[in-house]
Amino acid sequence: MGNLESIGSPALWGGFIVFVIAMLALDLGVFHRKAHVVKFKEALGWSVVWVSLSLVFNAVVWWKFGAEPGVQFLTGYLIEKSLSVDNIFVFVVIFSALRIPALFQHRVLFWGILSALVLRAIMIFAGVAMLERFHWLIYVFGAFLILTGVKLFLQRNKEEHPEDGWLMRFARRTIPSTNTFDGHHFFTKENARWLATPLFMALLLVEASDVIFALDSIPAIFAVTRDPFIVFTSNIFAILGLRSMFFLLAGAVEKFSYLKVGLSAVLVFVGAKMSLVDVVKVSPAVSLGVIATLLGGSIVASLIKNRNAPATPPVSKELPGTSEA
């Protein structure tokens, strides 16, 4: 299962949290101080930055603490990064359904991901504490991941409609709202009443979807390690790069037709690994190899399918205001 003792000293925890706060401040306060449409080149640049920072951090962990924690971080990061692609499918639907202009999509994702950092930290520490006290929960988590993987495979072609879900219906009944935008504001004042704008409704759905995906991804990393520092840092690095990955892949995410098959296989694999943890020992290196093979194979298969597919007239599925991206 991995080390139960954390490699994270108070100094490492403090330094990492300061790093995250500094990067978020730099992101919103300098590079995205003014609302603008995030175009492909900018998204690609930020994606390279986040992946590079993650790999540098991974190298430091490997150098300072050894190969096993290094492989555990890389495996956890790969799991989180791949599962976060499924988030992008949902984000595309949310922004399209609520007709959120591309000009304000980064703002929604920024605040959604900021809250996700706090929520995931709580879930990670609660999960670690529960697993150390109640070992049998590892079997529950494993079974849950297997069922989730099977469900993802069976529903891989099902269209998502989060804007029609119970959460949005409940929010519209309980939160005074308007369909009118007021620039980048989440709330606006009309006739002496404060009303939620569509941006706030989109933020609500983004946060809810992240919590749902965290229920899958965090137990999946527990199949690799229970070290809270590795689980937390691999999660955070994947989340911090999610916004740039969204703008990079939003227009092409549907081309990866076999990606959900690969993701479902990963969830089944890590679920089985958790369920059989007291019977079969799978090394971190083997886990990394299997997960990379499953994800890489699904991506390659998708690209081959797209290359061999007959040409069809293009159908516009752009998000509102993304024609310049």
N, C-alpha and C positions, 0 to 999 in steps of 0.2 A: 504493500500500500504506500510505502514511502516513509519518510521520516516524520515522527510525531513531534519532535522537537524542532522549533523554528530556527532558521538561520538568521532571522531578522532581529538585530539588536535594537534598543531604543534609538540609537544614533542613526541606524539605517532606516528605521520607520520614519523618524523625523525628517531625515534628508530626502527621502522619497516623496513625502507629503509636501514638503517645501518645493520640490521640483515640479510636482503636478500643479500646485497653485501658481507657480511662476509661469509655467507654460500656458495655463488657461488665461492668466492675466495678459500675457504677451499676445495670445491668439485674439481675444476679444478687445483688449485695450489698444493694440497697435495695428495688427494686420487686418482686423475686421471691425475697426471702430466705426466705420461708415458702412451702412447696408449696401451690398452690391451683389450682382449675380456671380456666383463662383463658377468660373469656366474650367474647361478641361485641363489646361496647362497649370493653373493654380492648384486644382485638386490633385493632379499628378505630383506636383512639387511637394505639397504637404504630405501626401501618401508616402513618398520616398523619405521625407523627414521622419515621420512617425515610425516607419518600419526600420529605418536606420538606427534610431534611438533605441528601439526595442532590441535589436540585434547587439548593439553596443552594451546595453544593460545585461543581456544574456551572456555576453563574453566576460563581463566583469564577474557575474555570479559564477560562471564556469571556472574562471581563473582563481577567484578567492575561496570558493567553497567546494570545488571539485566537479567531476563530470556528472555525477548523479543529479545534484540540484540544477546543474546547467541544462541537462536533457529534460528534466521535469519542467523547468520554466519554458523551454522551447516547445515541448509537447502541449503544455497548457495554453500557451500563446497561440499555437496553431489551431487548437480546438476552438478557443474563443474567437479567433479571427474568422475561421470558416463558418461557425454558427452565426456570427454577426452578419454575414452576407444574407442570411435568411431575414434578418431585421430589415435589410434594404428593400426586399420585396414588399414588406408591409409599409415602410416609410413612403415608397413610391405610390402605393395605393392611397395612403392617408392624404398626402399632399395633392394628389390628383382629385380625389373625391371632394375634398374641402376647398379645392381651387386656390391653394396657397401660392402666391407669386414667388418665382424663383428668387426675387430680391430679398425675401424674408425667411427663406427656408433654413439658411445657416443659423439665424437667430433662434428659431424653434429647436433645431438640433442641439445647439450649444447648451441652452438651458435644460433641455431634456436629458442630455448626457451628464450635465453637472449634477442633477438630482440622482441620476443612475449611479454615479460614483458613491454617493452616500448610502443609497439603498443596498448596493451590492456589498459594500463594506459590512453593513449590518448582517446581511444574509450569510456572508462568508464566515464571520466570527461566530454567529449562531450555529452554522452548520458544523464547524470544527468542534465547538463545544459539545454539541449533541452527539457527534460521532465518537468522541473520546469517552463520553459517559454511557452511551447506548450503542454498543457495537452492532447490534442487530439491525440498526437503521441502514447500515451499508447495504444490506440485502434489499431493503425497501427502495433505496435510491437506485440500486442496480436494476430492479424490476421496473421501476418507473421509467428509467432511460430506455430500456428495451421496448416497452410499450409505446413510448414517445417516438422512438425510431420507426417502429412498425406503422404507427399512425401517420407520421410524416410521409412515409413511402406510399401508403394507400391514398393519402389526400394530396399527393404532389401536384396534381393538375387542377385542384380545386381553387377557384378564385376567392380571394380574400375581400371581405366587405366590413372592415372595422368601423366604418362610419355609421353602419346600421346595427351595430352590436348593442348589448345591454348597457355597457358603460356610457356610450354616447347618448342613448335614450334617457338614461338616468340623469346625466349631466344637463341635458337640455331641459329636463323637467325641474331640476333643482337649482340650476345656476342661470340667472337672468343673462341672456345673450342676444347677440345681433349677428346678422349675416354681412354686416358692413365692416370693411377694414378701416382702421384708423392708423395708417402708416405701419410702424413696427411695434405698436403698442398691443399688449395682451388684453387690456381693458380700455373702454372708452366711456365718456359721459354723455348721455342723451336724456334730455328733459329731467335733469337733476338726478338721474339714476346711473349707477355704474353698471355697465354691461360687458360681458366677456365677448371678445372678438373671435373670429374664426381661428386666429393664431393661437389663442389660449386653448380652444378645443383641439387643435392639432397637437399642441404640447401635451395635453392630457392623454391623447391616444398614443403618442410617442412614448411617454413615460410608462403607460400601462403595458404596451407591447414589450418594452425592455424588461419589465418585471417578469412577464410571462416567459421570455426567452432566458432570463437568468435562472428560472426554475429548472431549465434543461442544462444550461452551460456550466453552472457552478457545481452541481453534482457530478458532471462529466469530468471536471478537473479533479474532484476528490478521488476519482479512479486512478489518477496519476500520483497525487501527493495530498497530504493533509497539512502540509506546512502552510500556515496562514499567510506568511510573507510571499511565498511563491504564488499561491492561489490569487492573492490580492494584486500583486504587481502584474502578473500575466493578464488578469482581467482588465486592469486599468489601462495598460498599454494598448490592448485591443480596442477598448472603448474610445480612448483618446483619438485613435486613427479612424473611427467609424464615420465621422462627418466627411472627411476628405474622401474616404472610400465610397461614400454615398454619391457624392457629386462626380466621382470618377466612373462609377459603374451604373448609375441610375438609368441611363439610356440604353445600356446593353445587358442588364441583369437577366432579362428574359431569354437571352441567347444561350445561357448556361442551362440547357434543358435537363441535363442529367445531374446537376449539382445537388438537388434535393435527394436524389438517390444516394449520392455519395455521403451527404450529411446524415441520412437515415442509417446508412451502414456504420458510420462512425459512432452514432448514439447506441446502436445495438452492440457494437464491439466493446465500448467502454462500459455499457451496462452489464454485459456478460463478464467482463473483467472484474467489476465490483462484486457481482453476485458470487463469483467463484474465487474470491480473494483468499479464502482459507483453504482452498483446494489446489488451485493452479497459480503459480507465481509467474507473472509476466514482467520482464524487466522494462525500465523506462525506455531503453533504446529500441526494444522490439515494439513497444506501444507507439513510439514516434514513427517507426518505419511503416507500421500497418496503417496508421492514420494518414500519413503523407501519401501512401500508395492509394488509399481509397479516395482521398480528395483529388489528388493529381489525376487518377484514372478517370474520375467523373468529369473533370475539366477538359481533359484531352478528348474524351468521347464526345463531349458537347461540341468542341471545336471541329472534330471530324464530321459530325452530323451536319453542322452549319455549312461546312465546305462542300459537302456532297448534296445538300438540299437544292432542289430546283429553284431558280430565281422566281420570285413573286413580286408583284407591285408593292412598294412600301406602304405600310399602314402607320399613320402618325399616332404615336402614343406619348407624345411629349407632355411633360408636366407644364402647368401654366407658367408661361414666361421663360421657358428654357430654350427657346429657339436659337438664342445667341450663344448658349453654352457649348 
